[in-house]
Amino acid sequence: MTAVLIVGIVFGSIIAVIVIIFGFVLAMAKIKRGGSFRHGEELQAEETRLIQELHRGLSRMEERVEALETILLDKDGKTDKRGDDT
């Protein structure tokens, strides 16, 4: 039973060391490629800001379209009434 425990500890330690080394290598590659981990956060903040601006612009456009629809419907209503009177 103790032999199984020792083998488990040895293999578990080896796997843990491999995972730590692999994580370190990935972190170094990301830092070298992207500059830092903060770069991703800055990129996400920029994307969020752009999406918010897009939403605001589309909301304003929706309001304008609704106003134009109201104007057109009012004109059509007046035209129909005039058409009925003549």
C-alpha positions in Angstrom: 0.0 0.0 0.0 2.8 2.4 0.8 4.4 1.6 -2.6 1.3 2.7 -4.4 1.2 5.9 -2.3 4.9 6.6 -3.1 4.3 6.0 -6.8 1.3 8.3 -6.8 3.2 11.1 -5.1 6.1 10.8 -7.5 3.9 10.8 -10.6 1.7 13.5 -9.2 4.8 15.7 -8.5 6.1 15.1 -12.0 2.7 16.1 -13.5 2.5 19.2 -11.3 6.0 20.3 -12.3 5.2 19.8 -16.0 2.0 21.9 -15.6 3.9 24.7 -13.8 6.6 24.7 -16.5 4.0 24.7 -19.3 2.1 27.6 -17.7 5.3 29.6 -17.2 6.2 29.1 -20.9 2.8 30.1 -22.0 2.9 33.2 -19.8 6.3 34.2 -21.2 5.1 33.7 -24.7 2.1 35.9 -24.1 4.2 38.6 -22.5 6.7 38.5 -25.4 4.0 38.5 -28.1 1.5 40.9 -26.6 3.6 43.1 -24.4 1.8 42.3 -21.2 -1.3 40.8 -19.7 -2.7 44.4 -19.3 -2.8 44.7 -23.1 -5.7 42.3 -23.2 -7.6 44.3 -20.5 -7.0 47.5 -22.5 -8.2 45.9 -25.7 -11.3 44.7 -23.9 -12.0 48.2 -22.5 -11.6 49.7 -26.0 -14.0 47.1 -27.4 -16.5 47.9 -24.7 -16.3 51.6 -25.3 -16.8 51.1 -29.1 -19.8 48.9 -28.5 -21.3 51.5 -26.2 -20.8 54.2 -28.8 -22.4 52.0 -31.4 -25.4 51.4 -29.2 -25.8 55.1 -28.5 -25.6 55.9 -32.2 -28.1 53.2 -33.1 -30.5 54.5 -30.3 -30.3 58.0 -31.8 -30.9 56.7 -35.3 -33.9 54.7 -34.0 -35.3 57.9 -32.5 -34.8 59.8 -35.8 -36.4 57.0 -37.8 -39.4 57.1 -35.5 -39.7 60.8 -35.9 -39.5 60.5 -39.6 -42.2 57.8 -39.6 -44.4 60.1 -37.5 -43.9 63.0 -39.9 -44.6 60.7 -42.9 -47.7 59.2 -41.3 -49.0 62.7 -40.4 -48.5 63.9 -44.0 -50.2 60.8 -45.4 -53.1 61.3 -43.0 -53.5 64.9 -44.1 -53.2 63.9 -47.8 -55.9 61.3 -47.3 -58.2 63.8 -45.6 -57.7 66.3 -48.4 -58.2 63.6 -51.0 -61.6 62.7 -49.3 -62.7 66.3 -49.2 -62.1 67.0 -52.9 
